[in-house]
Amino acid sequence: MGLFSFFKKSDTVGKDSAVDSKEIVQGKTPLSTKSQVKTKLSFHPDWNVPQEQQYVFNFLANDLQPLKPNQLSLAAINIEEDKKTGAWNVKAFFRSSLSQPIELGEIELLLLDKEGKRIGAKTFNFKDLGVIPPNSARPWVFEFDKTSVEAEEIPEDGWTIAFNLISLRGHQLDLDETWKKQLPKEQQEKLAEIIKDLPKLGKTEVNFTGLQVRLNEDKSLHASIFIRNGNDKSINLEQLPLEIIDANGKRVAKGSFKMDPVLTVQPNSTKPWTFIFPAELVEGEDADLSRWTARVPQ
């Protein structure tokens, strides 16, 4: 597999990034009564590991710190850059302190520098690692191609490789405190269900989806909109130009809203918000609002 050549006697184990298995593994897992779990070295069943390389792996595995029960972890070892492609070959142990074997699917991993700043992100299929036995540590090389690396240079000591839990948790409702106070629990749950049925967002997409609109007697227009954030980082809205288009493609209202305080939408979340267009910004009283869209004018 060419993997063994990456691991050297000069390598050292760095920082560990551990999470509760419930964050990643669906369904119930047996609970352990141990206070700490020492993971044992595990090789992929397809590997034929030379004796000398086994020594290197054992040497590294002996430096791994015990985990708490029922954790999954990525223990950083080293990063080597492929001089031809610019890819970063990230060496790490994937570790499990579960008392049962596990096999995972696709998971996005993050590379973080010592300050916790993201310097790389890529989705890997953990099925390639095979079934991970209970209480074990499996060495692996995760190749972050050049397009998935966000830094110019390989980081110094203190970097980590970590699971992107935000992408794993699924898209969620981000309800402002004012909405939580005003909406009954049943309506909050209904909003959460609506969000689940909306089309999936791209990883860097921000989308505005209409929820409810009405023209008032004072000729103002009230538009409740889903602000959808597909990023794994929060977005802050300070000023938002917005227009409402009716079923015939006709612009009904146009305005620019100053958000004070700044409106924050959490990562991988959707926040409902109501925008009020005063009468002077409403252009069509005869609008067909049986279908409508909200958009940010270019």
KAHUKA-V330407 format. One record per residue. RES is the residue in one letter. SS is DSSP state (h for helix, s for strand, l for the rest). PSI is psi in whole degrees, 0 to 359 (none if undefined). Layout:
res ss psi
RES SS PSI
RES SS PSI
//
This chain:
res ss psi
M l 349
G l 3
L l 323
F h 329
S h 342
F h 330
F l 128
K l 162
K l 334
S l 351
D l 151
T l 153
V l 131
G l 222
K l 148
D s 141
S s 99
A s 143
V s 159
D s 135
S h 335
K h 337
E h 339
I l 316
V l 125
Q l 147
G l 179
K l 144
T l 142
P l 138
L l 139
S l 149
T l 358
K l 153
S l 327
Q l 152
V s 122
K l 117
T l 146
K s 147
L s 135
S s 131
F l 149
H l 137
P l 339
D l 352
W l 142
N l 95
V l 121
P l 154
Q h 316
E h 322
Q h 328
Q h 323
Y h 317
V h 314
F h 318
N h 320
F h 315
L h 317
A h 329
N l 339
D l 356
L l 136
Q l 151
P l 151
L s 162
K l 159
P l 148
N l 40
Q s 157
L s 142
S s 153
L s 118
A s 117
A s 143
I s 295
N s 163
I s 132
E s 134
E s 135
D l 111
K l 334
K l 316
T l 342
G l 0
A l 151
W s 122
N s 108
V s 115
K s 133
A s 164
F s 129
F s 123
R s 148
S s 131
S l 21
L l 153
S l 12
Q l 158
P l 152
I s 153
E l 126
L l 167
G l 221
E s 132
I s 136
E s 132
L s 147
L s 144
L s 128
L s 139
D l 183
K l 343
E l 358
G l 8
K l 137
R s 130
I s 3
G s 153
A s 136
K s 147
T s 131
F s 148
N s 108
F h 353
K h 333
D h 333
L h 346
G l 187
V l 129
I s 119
P l 165
P l 144
N l 54
S s 166
A s 121
R s 121
P s 145
W s 158
V s 118
F s 116
E s 112
F s 106
D l 167
K h 324
T h 341
S h 358
V s 133
E l 11
A l 156
E l 326
E l 154
I l 135
P l 160
E l 187
D l 152
G l 357
W l 160
T s 156
I s 129
A s 156
F s 138
N l 91
L h 334
I h 318
S h 333
L h 331
R l 344
G l 158
H l 137
Q s 161
L s 128
D l 94
L l 124
D l 152
E h 325
T h 323
W h 321
K h 323
K h 327
Q h 328
L l 133
P l 158
K h 321
E h 319
Q h 325
Q h 317
E h 324
K h 319
L h 317
A h 322
E h 320
I h 317
I h 322
K h 329
D h 354
L l 153
P l 145
K l 140
L l 153
G l 163
K l 341
T l 16
E l 139
V s 128
N s 146
F s 117
T s 130
G s 139
L s 307
Q s 140
V s 147
R s 146
L s 125
N l 168
E l 329
D l 10
K l 10
S l 158
L s 128
H s 119
A s 118
S s 128
I s 143
F s 120
I s 112
R s 126
N s 110
G l 354
N l 160
D l 17
K l 153
S l 153
I s 144
N s 124
L s 117
E s 320
Q s 129
L s 107
P s 138
L s 142
E s 151
I s 129
I s 133
D l 187
A l 336
N l 8
G l 11
K l 136
R s 127
V s 323
A s 150
K s 134
G s 175
S s 129
F s 126
K s 121
M s 110
D s 106
P s 170
V s 137
L s 119
T s 132
V s 122
Q l 161
P l 142
N l 46
S s 163
T s 130
K s 123
P s 142
W s 146
T s 128
F s 131
I s 117
F s 115
P l 163
A h 323
E h 346
L h 359
V s 129
E l 344
G l 108
E l 336
D l 24
A l 146
D l 100
L l 22
S l 329
R l 142
W l 161
T s 153
A s 135
R s 155
V l 115
P l 142
Q l none
//
